[in-house]
Amino acid sequence: MNEDRDFLDRIEEIENTWIDMPDGCRIAARIWLPRTARAQPVPAILEYIPYRKRDFMRTRDEPIHRYYAAHGYAAVRVDVRGSGDSGGVLDDEYTPQEQEDAVEIISWLANQSWCSGAVGMMGISWGGFNALQVAARRPPALRAIVTLCSTDDRYADDAHYMGGCLLNENMQWGSILTLYSALPPDPEIVGDDWREMWQQRLDALEPFPAVWMEHQWRDEYWKQGSVCEDFDAIQCPVYAIGGWADGYSNAIPRLMEGLSCPRKGLIGPWAHTFPHDGVPGPSIGFLQETIRWWDTWLKDADTGIMGEPMLRIWMQESMPPQPQYAEWPGRWVAEHGWPSTNVTPMVLNLNANHLSEEPEEPVELSFSSPQSTGVRSGEWCGFGADGEMPRDQRPDDGGSLVFESDPLEERIELLGAPVVELDLCVDKPVALLAARLGDVAPDGSVLRVTYGLLNLTHRNGHELPEALVPGQWYRVRVQLNDIAQALPAGHRVRLSLSTAYWPIAWPSPEAVQMTVRTGTSSLSLPIRRPARVDDTLADFAPPESAPGTAHRKLRAMPMQRRIEIDLATNEMVYSLISDGGELEGASLARIEEIDLELGYTLAKRYRIIENDPLSARTELAQTAQLRRGDWSIRLKVDTNMSATETTFRFAGSMSAEERGTEVASRTWEIDIPRRLI
């Protein structure tokens, strides 16, 4: 308790201040300052996201930003235009307007009397995306960034599409953002204008899943905000951080290779979380590590961080497949550059049902996966919750074409992206391929090490897909997600191929039979040799953070995950009921400091019939509530999606209530043509 008091005594907190944009829009910011900053100016660190600094993210924000303030930085948490307490409308993610506002905010920060003129930018997920995007705009005061769980490529490596396949995450994330965009500002911050601001948001509300499904190919919409279009535009130093259980780890090796500015990368075992809260563990002293980074680039201090290897990675050991891992055993390894000269490919040939170093006589093997193949895949992006990791892959492998090696004679360690090259043909003009790399233990259990998806109409690129000619043979390349994983001696390597991967990816319009030619197809594994630098790495400090606001649970709702199969109809229903997770699992909680009760619930269901891809259906139901005295807000958003052979069908509704009375409602029914997907 005394340590908590010490943190708070060292800082000054500004609950809200306004930053005026050139068009008159007021942007809301919460600021934490060292108490000495007004006399001795300090650098500023900006986090800029749409996730409501005042309420839903309050308990997440404070341990981070109070820590930075207590260590000599002005920590600034800003609501993106149209979110939280900021004015305007949030009309999409990562817009040019959002980036232009950030440039203005950085200039405003640099000119404050308590700021030294040096500014850093950091964030996870959305905040990691826009840190990269704003860095590419080169605001003069922006000296360095830290980007976590983000991507350089908005089309190929985000929540919308993977390998040209439509992800169900597009529906989930888009529905959540739709609800968030419809929440009102806090009257205690914005005053009597709150209702007018809320109505503006409700009137302008967009169903984001449908917005993103209008862009099924890699067009200019996705290129905007994808920094891979011009890596050289980023000149300030970049620290890119992620985890193997996250959906965004691929971007870190690409950034290390593509950027020319000073850069560092760090990949742990974690899900979509900050590393000081990292699950699976081990968690690390992320805040201390970033203080070293900020001290180097914002205070010109010699911390030694840039003398350390460019890329540091958690090399995971083999584990039995299970729904969650508190810790993932392994060790830290390092690379001085990327691509690494310490990694060489091991090519295994796909022969008749097995993998071996020598090719055998070609054989043509045909298969067609049940549409429920993929139910053991876990979540596309893990957040560290129970039940979200891939399970034993044997049930999914039963619907797949499988190739397996002999038991390994010696341990191997993978670092990078495995690649599958196949000679194949299909019987339909549109088809997807899911390729999974498995670690088969002596007991027969199969751990999914990594996977990749490819919409085969995108075999030559994502900008101009081409329909397949049924019966025609094609040479295709599928790059799996990057991974660092050890496979012990005595284990087997398994490659599993399927024509469905539900509920990760939306199915093809028709059931597909695929034929693969063995003897000419291959799997390339990135084999890393142990390096001397691994033994010289200093340990990360243990996690630290500052105290957060007191809050208490009013009602708790445990997460539930279920799979139900109707044996009469062959329909499989995968259900998840969640609380949103921001307040220690409470679906209704109270933040004492601001006298506010808040809650959030999410239920999602994925339905599909085993032999009918057109039976696929995704359903989400969300509620959110805010209550203080007689101010009471409840928002409900329901969305669902289905498809015909030619059309995606999105439907949804929104209901907004004030003190139990509906004040606004919206409904949507939108048909979107399928474009080779």
N, C-alpha and C positions, 0 to 999 in steps of 0.2 A: 504493500500500500504506500509506503514511504517512497519507493521507487516511482510509482505512478504519479505521486504528487510532485516529485522532482521533475518529471517530464513536463507536466502541465505548468509548473512554475517558470519554466524556461521559455515558454512560448506565449504569444498573443493570438487569439482566435477572432477572426472577423466572420460572423455567420453569413453575411451576404454583402456584396458590393456590386455595383453596376458598371459594366463596360459598354460604352456606347459605340455602335457600329456606324459607318458613314451614312447608311440609309435610315438611321434613326432607331433601329432595333436595339433593345437593351438586352445584354447578355449577363446572366447571373453567375457570380463567382463566390466561392467560399475560400478563405485565405487563412493560412497559419504562418505566423512570423516569429522568428527569434525575437525575444524582448529587446535585444540590442540593435535590431535591424534599422530602426528609425534614426539612430545615431551613427550606426556603422552598416551601410547598405550591403546586402548579400545577393548572391545569384537566386534566380527563381526557377522552380521546377513546375511545369504545367502538365496537368492531366485533364483531358478534354473529351468528354463522352456524354451520351444522351441518357444515362441511367440514374438521374435524379439524385443529386448530391444531398438534398434536404432530408430524404426519408429512406427509400429502399436501399441505397448504397451507403448510408451514413456509417453503419457499423463496420463496413469494409474499408471505407476511406480513412477513417480517423487513425487507426494504428499505423498506416503508411505515412500519411502527410504530417501527423504530429511528430513522427520519428524524424522525418526530413527537417522539420522546423527546429527540433531540438538539437540537430546536428549542423545548424548554420545555414539553412536554406529557407527561402520563402516558398512554401508549398501552396499551389493554387489549383483548385478543383473547379472546373467550369462546366456548366450545362450547355450542350450544343443547342443552337437556335431551334426553338420549337419544342424543347424538352425541359422537364423540371420546371424551374422558375424563369427560364429565359423566354424572351418574346419571340414572336414569329411562329412558323410552322415547320415541322420536320417532314419534308416531302420525300426523302429517300436517304439511303446511307451513302456516306463518302462523296457528297456532292461538291462541285466547284465552290458553291456558296459557303459550305462548311469550311473548306480549306482557306478561302479568302478571309472568313471571319477569324480563323486561327492566326493568320498573318497579322491582322489588326490587333488581336489579343496579345500576341508576343511583343509587338511594338509598344502597346500600352504598358505591359509589364516592365519592359526595359526602361521606360521613362518614369516609373514611380520612384519617389524619393527613397524608399526602402530597398530598391533594387540596384545592384551594382552595374546593371546593363547587360549582364550575361544571363541567358535563358536556356534551360534544358526542357525537353518534352519527353514524357513517358506514358506508357499505358499498356494494358492487356486487352487483347481482342480488338474491339472497335478503337480503343485508344492506341493500340499498337499499329493498326492500319493507318490511322490518320497521322501518327507521328512520322511514319515513312512518307506519306503523301505531302505533309507540310514541309518536311526536310527537302523534298524535291523542288519546292518553291523557293528555297534559299532565303528565308527572312534573315536580315543581317544579324539580328541579336541571337538567333538560334545557334548555339555552339555545339550541341550534342543531343542524341536521343537514346532512349532505351525502349525497344519494341518487343513485346511479349505476345506469344500465341497469335501471330498475325501472318499476313502473306504479302508477297510482291505481285501476285497474279490473281485478280478478282474473279476471273472466269475459271481457270484450270484448277485452282487450289483454294476454294472457299466453300461456304456452306450451300452453294447453289448447284454446282455441277462438278462432276469428277470424271475425267476421261470422256467428257461429252455426255455422260449419263446424268439425268435429273435426280438429285438427291432428295430424299424425303426431309432432310434437314432444311431445305428451302421452304417447305411448308411450315415446319415447326418454328423456325427462327422468324420467318416472315409474319406468322400469326402473333408471336410474342411481341415483335416490334410494333405491329398494328395496335395492340392493346396499350403498350407503353406510350405510343404517340397520342393516345386519346385521354391520358390522365391529365388532370388540371394542375396548375401551379398552386403553391401554398398561399392562402390569403394573408398569413402572417408575414410573408415576404413581399408579395406584390400588391397587397392592399385590395381595395374595392374593385380593381380591374380584373380580378381573378376569373370572374364568371365570363366576361367578354373574351378574355384570352382562351378560356376553355372552349367556348362556343366556336371560336375561330379554328381551333384544333379539330373539333368534332366535324365541322362543316368541310374541312379539307382532308379528312381522313382517307387514306389510301389502303387497300388490301395488298400489302407488300408481296405476298407469294405470287399473286397474279402479275404484278409489275415486273417481277424478275423472270417469270415464265414467258413474257413477251420477247425475251432476248435469249433464245435457246442456243445460239451460236456465238462465237467470240467476236462481237461487233464493237463499234466505237464506244458503246455504253460501258462495256467491261474494261476496255483499254484505258478509259478515264479512271485515274486512281490506281492503276496497276503500274507500280514503279519499275517493273521489269521491262517496260517499254523503253526506258532510258535510265539505266542505273547510274550513268555519269551525272545525271541531274542532282544526285545526292552528294554533297561535298562535306557535310559535317560528320563527325564520328558517329558510328552506329554500333550499339550493343544489342544483338538479337538473341532472344531467349525463348525456349519452349520445352516441351516434354514429349516423350514417346507415346504416352497415353492420350495426348491431345490430338486434335484434327489438323494442326498447322505446323508440324515439325519439319515438313519438306522445305519450307521457305528458308530455313536457316542455312543449310548448305548452299542453296542458290544465291543467297545474299553474300555469303563469304566468297563465292566464286565471282559473282557479277559486279559487286561494288569495288570501287577503286579508292574510296576514302578510308581513313583509319576505321577498323572494325574488329569486333569480337563476337563469337558465338558461344552459346551454352545450351546444351540439351540434357535435361535430367530425365528421370523416370516418370515425371509428373503428368497429371491430366491438365485440364484447362484452368489452372490456378497459378497464383503467385508462388514462387519457390519456397518462401518462408512458411507457407501453408501447404506445401507440396504433398499430394497424395497421387499415386503411391509414393512412399518415402524412399530414401531419406530426404527430408526437407533440409534446406540450407539457410545460411544467413544472407538472404537475398538483399535486404536493405543495407547491410554493411558492405556487400559487394558493390552495390550501386553507389553508395557514398564514395567508395574509391574511384568509381568512374566519374562521378560528378566533380569530385575534388580535382581530378586530372584535367578535365576539359572546361570546367566553369571557374576554377580557382587557380589554375596553372600550378597545381601541386604535383610533386613527383611521388606518386603512390606505387610505382612499379608495375601497374596493371598492364601497361602496353608492352612490357618486356616479357610477359607470359605468353604461352601459346595462343594462337588465334582462336582455336576451336576446342572446347572442352566438352566431353560427352560421357554419359553414364553407359558403360558397357553392361548390358543386362545379362544375368545368368538365366539358364533354363528353369522354368517353374511349372508346376502342374496347373492346368487351366482351372480358373475359379472366377466367381462373379466379381470379386474385389480383392485388392492387395493393400494391406496397410504399409508394407515395405516390399520393394522389389530388389532382391540381392544383386550385387554387381560391384563395379569399381569405376573410378574416374580414369579416363584415358584422354589423351590430347593429341592434336594435330597442329603443326605450325602453319599449314596452309591447306586450302581446299580448291580443287581435288587433291587428295593425298597421294603422295608417291609411295605410301606405305600400304596401299590397298591395291590388290590385283584381282582380276576376275578368275573364278573357277567355273568352267563351263560343263554343265551336265546335259547330256542328250536325252530327249524324250524318246524312249524306246517302248516297245509294247508293254505298257502298264508299269514300267520302272524307269528310274533315272540311272545313268551310268556315264562314265567319261568317254566311252567309245560308242559311236553310232552303230546301229544295227540295221538290218534290212527294213525299208519303210513298210509300215502297216497303216491302213486307214481305220480310225476308230471313231464311231459316231455315238452321240449322246444327246439327250434333251432333259434339262433339269426340271424338277417340280418347281412351280412358282413360289413355293414356300422356302426354297433353298436360300439360306442366309439368316434364318431366324436365330442362329447361334452366334451371329456376328457381333453382338453388343451394339453400343451407340457409335455413331459416326464420330462424335467428339465427346470424350469423357470429361466430366467435371469433378470426379472423385467420389461419386455417389455409389451406394451399394447396388450391385447387379448390372452395372453398365459395361463391364469388360467382356470380351469374347469368351464363350464357354468352350468346352471340349468340342472339337470340330467334327467328330465322327458322324453325328447325324447329318450335318450339311454335306460331308464328304460322300455320304450315301447317295446323294443326288448329283454327284459331280464325276467328271473324268479325272482319275487320280493316277499320279506317277510317283513312285517312292524309291528311294535309294536303298542300297544295302546299309547295314549299320556302319556308322562312321568309325574308322580305325583310330582316329585321333580327334581331339577337340578342335573346332574351328570357331572363329569369331567373325561376324559379319559387321561391316560398317559401310553404309551407303544404301543405294537403291538396287535391289535385284531386278533383273530384266528377263522377260519371257519373249522369245521369238517363235512364232508359230506359222506353219503352213496349214491353212484351214479353208473350208468352204461351209456355207450355210444354205438353208432352203428358203429363206425369207429375205426381203430387201432391207429390213432393219433388224439388228441384233446387237445384244450387248454380251460382253465377256467379262467375267470376274475371275481373277487369278489370285490364289491364296498360297502363301508359303507356310508350311506347317513343320513343327518340331514334334516328331513322333517318339514318345518315351517307350522304354522297354515294356511297360504295361499296356501299351496300345493307345493311351490317351494322346490327343493331338492339341498342342498349343498353337494358335494362330500367331505367327511371328509378324507377318505383314501381308498386305494385299494391294491389289490395284484393279481398276475398272477401265474398260474401254468400250464406248459406243462404236461399233465397227464401221459405221458410216463416217466416223471421224478419224479413220485410220491414216489419212494423209494430212490431218490438221483440223483445227476447230473452227476455222473461219468459213470454209466452203465444204461442208460435208457432202458425201456422195453416196447414194443408195447402193447397196450391194446387188450384184447379179446372182440370183440363186444358182447354185451349182458351180460357180466360177471359183477357182482357187486364188487365194490372196496370201501374201506374206505380211504379217502384222507384228508389231512390237508393242508390248505392254510393260510400262515401267511401274513397279510396285513402290509403295511408300518407303522412304528412307527409314533405316532402323540400325541400331547397334545391339547385337544379340549373340550370345555364345551358344553353341550347340555342342553338348558333351559327346565324348566317345561312347559308342554303343547306341546312340540315338540315330534316327533316320530322318532324312530330308524328304518332305512331301510337297508336291505341287498339285493343287486341286483346281480344276477348271469347271466353271458352271455358266449356264446361259441365263441365270436369274440370280439376284442377290437382294432379296426382300427381307426386311424393310429399309435397308440402306438406300437402294436405288429403285426408281420406278421401272416396272417391267416393260419389255418391248411390246409392241401392239399385238403380236402374234407369238404363240409358242414356237420356239426355234429348235430345229435339229442342226447340230454342228458336227462337222467331221474334221478331225485333226490328223495330219500325216506325221507319223513318228519317223525317227531316223534323220529327219531334216529339221526338226524343231528342237529348241534348246532352252535351258534355264541358266542364266549367268548370275553367280553369287559373288558379291564384293567381299573378298577375304582380306581381313586386316592382320598384319603381323604385329606381335607385341613390340612396343617401342621403348627405348630407354627413358624417354621423356615421361612416360607414365609413372615411373618410380620417383620422379623428382617433384611431383605436384604437391603443393601445400594443401592441407585440408581446408574446406570452407568452414567459416565460423558457424556455430549453432544459430538457429533462428532467433531473431530479436524483432520486437515491434513496440510501438507505444500503446498506452491504454486507450480503449475505445469508450464510447458512450454506454452508459448503463441501459439495458433493456431487459424485459422479461417476457416469457412466453405466456400467452393467455390460453392458447389451445394448440396442441401439437398434433401433427398428422404424419405418421410414418410413410415412407415411400413404398409403393406397392408395384410389383411387376408380375404379370401373369401371361401365360400362353394357354389358349383354349383351342381345342380342335373338335369340330363337329364331325363325328364319324359318319353321319348320314350324308352330309353335303360336301365333306372335305374342305370346309372353310376353316382357316386358321385365323384367330384373333389374338394379336399381341397388344396388351394394355399396359399403360403406365400411369399411375396417379402420383403426382408430385406436389410439393409445396413451394417450389421455386428456390428454396435453400438458402436465401440470403441471411436469415436470422436464426441460425442454428436449428433448422428443422421446424421452426414454428410456422404454422399456417396463419396464425394470428398472434401478433406481438405488440408490445407497447414500448415506445421510446420515451423514457421519463423526461429527458431534458427538454423536449419540445412538445410534451403532452399530446402525443400522437399514437393512435392505434393504426396498424396497417397489416394487411394480409394479402396473400396471393396463392392461388391454387391452379394447377394444370392437370388435365386428364387428356391423354392421347391414346388413340386406338388405330392400329394398322390391320386391315382385313384383306384376305386374299384366299381364293379357292385354288387348290393345288394344281389344277389343270387348265385354269382360265386366267390369263393375264389381264383381261378386261374387267375382272372382278375386283381388282385392286382399289382400295379406298382408304383414305387417311382422314381421321376425324380428331379435332382438338376442341376442348372446352376450357376456357380460362375465366377466372374472376379475380378482381382486385378491389380492395377497399381501403379507404382512408377515413379516419374519424377523429375529431377533436371537439369535445363539447357538442354543440348542436350542428357543427359542420360535419356532414356525413356524405361520403361519395362511394358509390359502388358501380363498377364497370364490368360488363360481361361481354366476352367476344367468343363466338363459336364459328369454326371454319371447317370445311371439308373439301376433299378433292377426289374426283374419279376421272375416268377417261373412256373414250371410244377409240376405235382404230385411228381416227383422224383428228380427235379433239380432246384437249384437257378441259375439264369442267370444274371450275372453282366456285364455291358458294360460301357465304358467310353472313353473319349478323353481328351487330354491336348494339348494346343497350346501355345507356348512361343514366344513373339515378342520383338525385340529390335528396337527402333525407327521406328515402323510400319512394320518391315520386320520379317516374321516368321523365327526363328532360330532353333526351335525344335518342334517336335510333337510326340505324342504317342497315340495309341489306344489300348483298351483292350476289349476282349470278352472272358469271363471266365464262364464255367459251373462248378458248385459245387454241388455234390450230397447232397440231403436232408437226414439228419440222424434223423428220428423220430421227425421232427419239422415242 
